[in-house]
Every structure is written in structure tokens, then in C-alpha cells.
């Protein structure tokens, strides 16, 4: 039976129900109208007079109803009347009718019409309401699934017509608009993916020697590093169809629907081969299976179907599965084995050269003043992802428009770095003179301790302008070159710099404020990592006492030691932070006069550059400190 026949039958059923309702309503309305047109209603006293005059020929009463219908005349002269008995006159009325030889007829009330109406209200209306709601829900679900068909489906799964479809976004390779030249800072990842592009373009070259293309490649890295962009670039370079779907799209409320979506996705891929299937955030469906009470049977069924499909498709057709995640530690081991995801491609945060290359790509889309130095911005943003750098360029363009300029300047870029790091300037926050003085000494304390450390990154800016992130000021240090290793002494120096703000408050005001909360957090994290991860503890030596949780999402650390050892770790961390605190206090005591001078200057100007800071710090006025040199 085809779909059109089913639709006709369902439509006929609806029409029949509507016709029944209309018939009953019209019949009752017409019957009531005809009866009302023929019957003349009279008073009881008039009825008695007509009986006594022997005009009444027949009287009809309904059991339990005080109304009497009676007729006068015969043949064409017959007329129909009705009246209501006066209360308590039933017996006397019957005797009166008997005396005048009136034919008396008694009937039982006909409730068939009321019965039909009752059945209609009790059963017919709920059925119609249910059908209407079902039709509306079916339409909504079909629209959500991209299938706006008019039919209703009440069998084989409610509204299931579109729920088994994968709904993957299908893009032709040339329509992605992205190639490898649009991706910067990920040279190693591009090199690993280049072989996949080559196979999709010319598979015979590989099959001739007996090599096969990887079935899948897993892109792993922090958010915003360009995993989706790389997947689109592979499709753009190879010129093949690109199917994009999120892992969460497979997780369904209905059991078995997720697995059906996986089957449909690979069915589409087989029809469009060669092609690329890209599953973003695959950890939503590919989490490790276990026997815990919180396990999800539907998700595990979907994962099992994905494993089966990755084993079953013909690799010679040129189908490659790319997936992205920033939680690789949660993925099921069966998904990661060779033959499914053969390659694991790290997509890490870009280095200095990579950041500058990314900035150049995004800067090409924006009108800029000549002579812009993007290298300064790249050095000012260590740890920034590609998405962060794109946001910096966009924020600079927005600032230029806001200030009425037609081109972006270097000042716009530098300010946009501050906006991304600490937020916009918070104009509504007005510090009192004392608070402004405290913040000035706090930030100057950071800067002086940093300047006194050998090999420390130079100070590039000090500001006491409040930001929307909650910071009342900040001190920015910019490395001259990229560093990939940190020594134990450098780590201790960083802790001392972080303690410089609180040390300045204690030294000048003999008081503590809440402004050092972020400094304390960072110093404690670094000290704990030195003890538990880096093996830089005098007491524990080269022993790993903790492991990172969610490496790419900043999940912190989880201790892998006994409770007693954890207490000793806390004591060691406290000692390291206190050592940095005392080092900062010593440095600031030795440069107390410079601390006063720079803090007062900062309080007056609110923002000073690193060059201004160093000029005051090194000026020979009898209090200039002895600056460390690399040779020391």
C-alpha cells in the first residue's frame, strides 16, 4: 500500500468524523426549529377553558415531564398546542380530561438524541482533539527534521518519518570556501592531512602499491584552534563532498534513533563517495562505555553502530571520517584503535610564528594603516588560540569604527589585546583616592619585582583602569622570544612576581586587600604543579603525584597519592609560595623609593608604558637599582 493511499484513507476518516458531527448538530437544530414553528404554547388556565368547551381532542404527556401537548380540531383543521401543568394539578387535570372524553396518551421520554450528543461529547470530541494534536505534533517534528510532509503517522513510532535521518549538513568541496592557505599556525596538522587529500584526489596511486588511506583521523586540541577549519580545508583541497554533523545530533530521546541516524549518514556517504564525514565534538557520542548506573543505553547503542559502520564501509571508495574533540581521554578505546581512527592529529595552540601568521590572514580582511607591526600583538598574546586572535582583529576594527576612523591603527590592536585579556574599560567603576593609591602600589610592586628578576619577561604596560573582567588594574609582560622550557628558578621567580602586589600593600600600608586573589590563585597553581607534576620538589624529587584532568579544557589536577602525602604536598606548596612572598618583600624594600615614585606617577597617569616604567626605574637619581644582566 503506497503512501498516497494511506493519506487518502486517513483523510476519509477525518471527513467521516466531521460529517457525523455536522449531521448531529444540524439535525438537532432543525428538529428543534420545526417543532418550535408548529407548536403554540398557551397558559394552563386557557388549556382548562379549551377542555371545558370540548375543543381538545387528544392530550399527550411525557412521564416525568410537567409539559402536556394537546390537539384541537380534526383533519386539516387540527392544531397543536402545549402547556405546563400547574403545580399539584396532575390528578385534577386527568379527571377533567376524562370527564370531557379527551383521549389521553402517556409516553416515555425519548433520550436517543441526548444519548448521541452525550456519546459525541464523551468520545467523539476527545478523539478529534487527539487527532488534531497528533497532526500538529507530526507537522512540527517533520519540519524540525527537514521533511515538511502533510501526512500523519500514528504507526511504527509516533511521528517517526524524519527521526531516522542523519540531518548531516552536506557541502560540496568547492563550496566550503576554505583551503589550506586559509589555515595558519598548524603546519604539522596540515602535513598529516595532506596525504588524505592526495588519496581522495588520486586513490589509484595508493592502491597500486597496496597502501590504503586511513579510515579516520581524530583532530585533538583545545577549543578555538581550528579543528573544524582544518576539516573543511581538507574537503576544499580535495574537492569532494563534505558531510558535517555534531556528535550531540546522534543523541536522541527515542531508543534506536541515534543508531538509525548513523546508518543513514554512512548510507549517504556511500552514495556520494569519495567524500569526507566530519563529526564535531565526537565525545558527545563516543564516551567510554562502562557498567556504572549513569550509563546511557541509547548513547552506547549509537556508539556501537558507529563502530560497526566504520568497520564496514569500503575504504577503496574514498570515504574518510574526520572527528574533532577536546576531551580525548573520555573516548572509548574501541573507537581509537587502528582501523577506525588510524591517526590522532594534535591541533595545539599556535607558537609565536603561528600567531603572527594567523593575525596576517585575518588582517587581510580588514583595512589597516600602513606600517602595522603584528609581531608585537603576537608576542603580547602567548597562549592565544586562532579564535582569540581573530577576535582581537575584529575588536580592533570595531574600535576604529567606534572612534570614527576608516582604518585600523596600531593603537586599536594594542587596546583590543587588553579587551580580550581583561575586558572593556569599566567607566562606571570610580575608585576612591585611597583605593586608587592601593592599586597603584599593587601594580607597581608586580612590575618592580618582575624587572629585578634575571631573564624575566620585560614589562610592557601598567594600568590601573578597572576592566569588566573585575580587574582593577594589571601589569603586562611580553616575552621577546618564544620559550618552551621553564627552569625551577624561573618558576620560583614567577611566583615572586605574582606575590609582588600583596608584598607592596603590606610594605606601604601594613594591610592586606582582596585585590591579590587572582595572584594567589595563579601562584598556588604554579607551586602545586612544581611539586606534583614537574618533579621540582626538594622533598619528593622526581615523582609524579598528580595528573592533569581535561588537559585541553583547563580541568586542573587530580592527586594520585595517599592522604598523608597530600598533606605533605600542601605544606610544600605553602613553603614555595611563602618563599616567593619573602623574595618579593626583600626586592621591594631594596627599591622602596622607586616604588613610591613610580606608584605616584602611575596614580597620576593611570596607564604607563613599559618604556616609561624602565626610564623611571633606571634613572640615576641616587636610588637607581642595580639591574640584573644575562651574564649574572
N, C-alpha and C positions, 0 to 999 in steps of 0.2 A: 504494500500500500504506500503510495508516494506521499510526499509532504502536502501537496495541494489537496489531495483527497482528505487528509486529516484536517486540514484547515477548513474545508467545506463542511465536514461533519461537525466540527466544533462550532462553527458559525451557525449551522442549522439548529443546534441545541440551544444556543443563546436566543435565536429568533423565536423558537417554540416557547421558551420560558417567558419571553417578553409578550408574546401573543396571548398566553394564558392569563397573565396579569392584566393585560388590557381588556380581555373579554370579560373577566370577572368584574372589573371596575365599571365598564360600560354597562353590563347587564344590570348591575345593582343600581346604577344611576338612572337607566332608562325605566326599570321596573318601578322605582320609587316615583319617577316623574309621571308615568302613565297613571298609576294608582292615585296620585295626588290630583291629576287632572279630572278623573271620573267621579270621585267620592266627594259628597257635600257634607260638611261637618255641621251638626246642629246641637243646641243645648238639650240637656236632659228633660227639662220641662216641655220643650217643643216636641220631643220624642213621645212623651206621655200623651200630649194632646193629639198627635197623629194616630197613636194606637187607639185612643178612646173614640176617634172619628172613624175607626175601621179603615184607615188608609194604608196601614202597614200589612204587608202580605207575608213577609218572612224576616226573622231575626237570627243573626248568627253571632255566636260568642266563642272566644278562644279561651281554653282553660288557663286560668291564672292571669288573664288579661282583663281589666275593667272595661275595655272598649267593646261596644256592640255595633255590628254592621247590620243594616236593615234596608229592605227594599219596599218601594211603593209602586202600584200600578202593575200592569202586565204587558207583555209583548213589547211593541215599540215605545210604549209609554212608561216602561219600567225605569225607575231611578234608584240610585244607590246613595245611602246616607250612612253616617257614623256618628256615634255619641259616646260619651263616657258616663258610666253609671255613677249615680250619686252614692256617696259612701254609706253602706248599710242597707241599700235598697235592692240588693240582689234578689232576695226572696219575694218581696212585693212586686218587683218588676216581672218575675217569672209568672206569678199569679195573674198579673194584669194581662200579660200576653196570652195566657191560657184562656182567660175569660173572653177574649175577643178573637179566639180561634186563629191566632197568628202561628204560623209554622215556625218552630224553634229548632235551630241546628247548633250543635256544640262540636268544636274542633280542638285538636291538639296542635300547639304552636309548631310551625314548620321552621326548623333551625338549620335546614340544609345550606341556605345561603351564608348564614353566620358560621357554619362549620367550615365551608370552603374558605371564607375570609380568615378564620382562625388558623386553618392549615397554611394558608398563604403567608400570614404574618409570622407563624411559628417556624415554618420550614422553608418556604419559598424565598422570603427576603434574606435570611442568613445565607442561603445558597448563592443568591445573586450577589450579595456583598462579598462573599468569599471569592467568587469568580472574578469580580471586579478588582479586588485587592491582588489576586494572583496574576491577573493580566497586567496590572500596573507594575508589580514587582518584576515580572518577567521582562517587561519593556526596559525597566531601569537596569537590570542585570545584563541584558543583551547590549544596551548602549555602553555600559561600563566595559564589556568585553569586545566592543567594536563590531557587534552584529545587531543592527537595529532592525530585526525582522519583526513582522506583525504577528507571528504565530504564538500560541500559548503552549507550554509544555508541562503537563502535570504527571507524566510518567517517566520512569527511568531516571529519577533525580530531578528535583524541582528546579526549573529554570536552568538546566544543565547544558543548554545548547552551545554556550560560548565559554564555559568554565574550563574546558579541557584544552583550550587553545593557549599557546605559549605567550602570545602577545609580545613577542620579541620585536624590537624596532629594527626594521630591515633597511639598510642603507647601501646603495651601490658604491663601490670603491672610489670612483671619481667624485662622488657627491659628498664624501667625508670632508673634503676641503683641507685635509691635513696630510702632510708627508714628513719624512724625517728631517727636512730642512726647517720645519716648524718646531722641532723639539731640540732643546739645547740643554747642556749640563748633564746629559745621560748617555755619554758616548759608549760606555761598556754595554748598557742595555740595548742600545741601537745595534751594536755589533752582534749581540746574541740573537736579535730578532731578524737580522739581515738574511740569515740562512732560511728562515721561514718564508720571507718574501721571495727569495730566489727559488725555493721549491714550488711555491704557488705559481710563479711565472713560468718555470721550466721544469716540471716534475720528471721528464724523461731523462734529464741529465743525472738525476739521483737514482732512478730505478735501474738505469743501465749498469751502474756499478754495484747495485744491490743495497744501496742505502735507503732508508725510509725517513720521512720527515717526522719530527716529534709530534705525537698526537696532541700534546697540550703543553702550554708554558704558563707558569704561575708568576705573576708580577707581584713582588712583595716590597713594601716600603711604607713610610709614614704618609699621612694624608697630605694631598696637595703637591705631590712630587711628580705627577704627570703619568700615572699608570693608564688611565683611560685615554689620554692623549697619545701615548705610545701604541695602544691597541688600534686606535683609528689610523695612526700613521702607517701601520703595517698594511691595513686594508687599502689605504690610499696609494701606497707604493706598489702593491701587488695588483691593484685594480680589480679586486674581487668583491663579492657581496659581503656585507658586514652585518651580522645579527648581534644586537646589543640588548641585554636584559640584566636586571638586577637580581641578585640571589634571593632577596626578600620576595620577589614576584612569584617564586615557586611555593612559598609557604602559604597554604590555603586553610580555610576553615573546614572545608569538606574533605573527608578522608579519600585519598586516592587522586584528588585533583592535581596536586603537585607533581606526582609521577606522570600523570597524563600530559601535563604541560611539558615535561622533559621529553617525553616521546614525540610530541608534536614539534618541538624545537628541532630535534635531530632529523625528523622526517622532512621538515622544510629545508634543513641544511643539505640533506642528500639530494633533494630536487634542484638546489641552487649551486651544488658543488662545481668548481672549487670555491670555498668561502671560509669565512672566519666567524666563529661563535665566541662572543665576549661576554663573560659572566662577571659583572661587577659585584664587589663585596660578597664573594662566594662563601665566606664564613657564616653567612646567614642560613645557608642550607647544608654546608659541608662540615659542620661541627663534629667533633669526635663522638662516636657512639658509645654509650655506656649503659649500665643497668640501674642507674640511680632513679629515684622516684620522680625526678624532674625531667626525665627523658620525654621526647616528643615523638610519638609513633609516626605521625604524618610526615614530620621532617625526615625521620630515618628512612621511611619508605621512599621519599623523594630522593634522598642521597643514594639509596640502593639502586634506584632506577638510573640515576646519573652515572654511577659506576658501571652499570651494565651497558648503557649506551656508549660510554667512552671505550669500552672493550669491543663493542660490536660493530662500530661503523668502519667502513672500508677506507683505510688511510690513503690508498692509492688514488682516490677520487680528489684528494686535496682539501680535506676538511681539517681545520686546526682550531683547537679550543684554547682560547686565552682567558685567563681569570685573574682578578686582582683582589688583594686583601691586605689589610694592615694588622691582621691577627693570625699569622701563620701557625702559632703554637697551639691554636684551638682546632686546627683542621684534622680530619680523620686520616690515619696513616694509610688506609687503602686508597685514598684519593691522591696521595703524594707519591705512590710507588711508580717506578718506571713502567711505561706502557700506558699510563694515564697522563699525569703531568710530568713529562720527562725532564723538563727544565724548570729550575727555580731561578728567576732573574731578579736580583736586587735592584730596586729603584730608590736609591738613597737620597738624602738631602745634598744639594749641589755644593761643590767646593767653591773657592774664590773665583777661579776662571769660569766655572759653570754659572755662577750667579751673574757675572758680568755678561756672559753670552745670552742668558735668559733676559736680562734687562735690555740688551740691544734689540732682541726680537720684539719685545713689547713696545720699546721706544720707537720702532719704525712705524707704528700705528698712530703715533702722537706727534703733533707739531712741536718742535723744540728749538730753543735758541742755539745758535752755533757755539761750539766750544764746550758743550756739556761733558763733564767727566763722570761717566758711570762707574768708574773704578772706585771712587770714593763711596758711592752708595753700596757697591758690592762689599767693600771692606767693613762698612757700618752694619751689615746685616748677616753676621755669622749665624748659621742655624736656620736661615730663612728658606722656605720651600719655594718652588716655582710659583705657586698660587699667591704666596705672600709678596713676591717680587712683582707679579702682575698687578696686585692690589696697590703697591707703592707707586707704580707708574700711573695708575688710574687716579689715585688720590692726588698726585701732583697735578694732573690735568684738571681735575675738579677744582683744586685750589686756584689755578691760573684763571679759570673761567670766573670763579667767585670774586677774584680781585680785578676783573676787567681786562686781563691780558689775553692776547691771541696766541701766545707761545709759552711753553713751559720753561722755567728758568731753573738754575742750579739750586736756588733758594727753595723753590717749590718742592724739589726732590728731597732735599735735606729735611724740610718740615714734614713731608709725607712719611719719612722714616720714623720720625718721632710720633706721628699719629698712629702708625701701625704698631709701634712698640708700646707706647704708653697711652694712646688715645688722644682725642682733641683737647685743646686748651679749655679748661672749665672756668668760664668767665663768671659764673655765679658764686664761685668759692672765693671769698675775700678773707685772707689771713689777717689776724691781728698783728700789730707791730712785734709783740713778743714771739708769737708763733713763727712769723717770718724770719726773725733773728735765729730761732732754734733751727729751722730748716736750713738756713744759710750755713750755719756752723756744721750741721749734719752732713750736707753735701760736700762742703769744703774738706771735712775730715776724710771722707772717701777719697777725694781727689789727691790730697797730700800724701796719704798712705800709699795710694797707687803709684804716685810719682816717685816715691822713695824706694820702691821695690825694683830690684835689678831684673831686667827682662820683662817687666810688666807692660801691658799694652798702654800706649800713650792716651792721656785724657784728651778727648776731642770737644766735649761740651759739658757745661754745668748749668743747670737751670733750676729755679725754684718756682716755676709757674705750675700750678696744680693742673692735673690731667684727669680726663674722665675715667681712667682706669682706677682712680683712687690715689695715685701717687701725688704727693705734694711737691715733688721735685725728683730729679735723677741726675746721675753723673754717667756720661757715656765714654767708654773706652773703645778705641778702634785699633785692631792689630794691623801692623804694617804688612805682615806676610801671614800665609796660612800655616797653622801649627796643627800637627796630628798627634803629637805626644805631649804629655804633661808630666813633669818630674814631681817627686814628692815635695821638694822645696817650693816649686811653683804652686802646687795645690795649697800648701800652708800660707803662701803669700796671698793667694786669692781669698782665703778665709780671713786673713788680717785686713784686707781691703774691705771686705763685707762688714767687718766689725768696726771700721773706721768711723762710721756715722754715730753709732752708740757711744764710742770712746770719746768723740768730740763733745757730745752732750754731757757726759759725766765730767769731763775735764773742765769745761767752761761754766756749766750751770749746776754741777754737782746734783744732777737729776736725770731721770730716765723718762722717755716718752714712748708712745706706741708706734712712732714712725719707723722703728727699726724692725718691725715684724717680718717684712719680706726679706730683709738682710739675714735675720736669724734663721728663717726657713732655708734659704739657699746655703748658708754656712753649715747648718746641721746636715743637709743632704750631702754636701761635698765631703764632710768629715766622715759620715757613715759609709759612703762609697769607698773612701780610702781604707777603712777598716775591713769592710765585708766583701768588697769586690776587687780592689786593686792590690791587695796584699801589702799595704803601706803602713801596717801597724807594728810598733816595736814589740808588742806583747804576743800577737798571734802569728805574725810573719806571713808567709805565702800560703794562706789558707783561705779558700772561698767560704764565707759564712752566710752568703745570701745570693739570690739570683733575681735578675730583673723580671718583673711581671708586665706583660703587654709592652714589649720593648718599643714598638713604634707608636704607642699611644700614651707614653709617659706614665705607665702604671706604677712606678716606684719599685721597691724591692720587697722580696719575701725572705725572711731569715730562714736558714736551713741549719739550725743549731739547737742545742738544748736551752732550757730556760736559764740555767746558771750561766752559760756562755753569753746569752743575750744580755744579762745584767752587766757582765764584764764589758761587753761591746758598748753599752750605754755609757759606762764610766770612761772608756777610751775616747768615745766621741766627745764627751763633755770636756775631757782634758785637751783635745785638739782645738776645739772652739775657744776654750779659755786661753790657750797659748796664743792663738791669733788675736784675741782681745787684748791681752797684755802687750803683744807686739805693737798693736795699733796705738795703745796708750803711750808707750815709750816713744814712738815716732812723733806723735803729736806734741808731747811735752818738749821734745827737742826742737820743734818748729812752732812753738806756741805763738810767737809774734807774727809769723807768716799766716797762721791760722786766723788770727784777728784781722789782719789786713785784707786777706782775700775774702773772708766772710762778709766784712763790711762793704767791700766793693761789689760782691755778688748781691747783697741785700739791696744795694742802690740800683744796679742794672738788671737784676732778676735773671738774665741769661748772659753767660760769657763763653767765649770760645776757648778751646784748648790752648791756642797761642797766647791769648790774654792771660790765662792762668799761669802758663810757664814763664811769661815775662815778669810777672809779679813775684813768682816763687824764686826765680834765679837772679832777680835784680840785686846788685851788690849794694845794700844799704846797711851793712853791718850785721844783718840777720839771715843772709842767704845761706841755705843749707848746702852741704856737700852732696852733690848728685851722684848716684851710682853710675858706673860705666860698665860696658860689657866685659871689659878686661878684668874687673874686680872679682 
